[in-house]
């Protein structure tokens, strides 16, 4: 299908605001070389038969250190974007755990934590996916690729952002034909048990807090120190996580 990303997303029935959010996410992924989370996802959205473009995520519970959200049928991209907006509008006095149920697909988690860190918050985010990764010894998939993203604000420039999937390739790479399904295994080669342990641990963490189905867990906090400038000084000339 031809047309701009925005026109194609809008043609699926999304509002102007949601179209802008989705297009921004996909284009940012493209600019960072994360093509499995980029414009190929517009192609993927066009194949889905269960899209609910009018669905809206909601905050079901809120207290100073804890929030619980439900995607309510909205794309996980939009649920996490709404959660990030809410944290920036009302930051925690010190720290807050945010749990989201019915939250999928979520895309490039670094996109959300980067926004939070640009707003002055330390952020750690994980989200689950359908089972993709088998045990390193083989067998049926037991865990999702379950990425973990962390962002730390900095006084000397952009935040430091680390965003790592537990798979040797992403499912997006498989969708766009850049990888085969048999390559979707825990990363690390002979050390793949480490990535598998992280994937399984994150799977159970989210499951324990969000309940059945796919979800996400976010921790946001106000920083007590500013360690990134010193790291950048020590790593002068080296590319650090999240650098353009």
Buried (B, 14 or more C-beta within 10 A) or exposed (E): EEEEBBEBBBEBEBEEEBBBBBBBBBBBBBEBEBBBBBBBBBEBBEEEEEBEBEBBBEBEEEEEEBBBBBBBBBBBBBBBBBBBBBBBEEBBEEBBBBBBBBBBBBBBBBBBBBBBBBBEBBBBBBBBBEBBBBBBEEEEBBBBBBBBBBBBBBEEEBBBBBBBBBBBBBBBBBBBEBBEEEEBBBBBEEEBEEBBBBBBBBBEBBBEBBEEEBBBBBBBBBBEEEEBEEEBEEEEEEEEBBEE
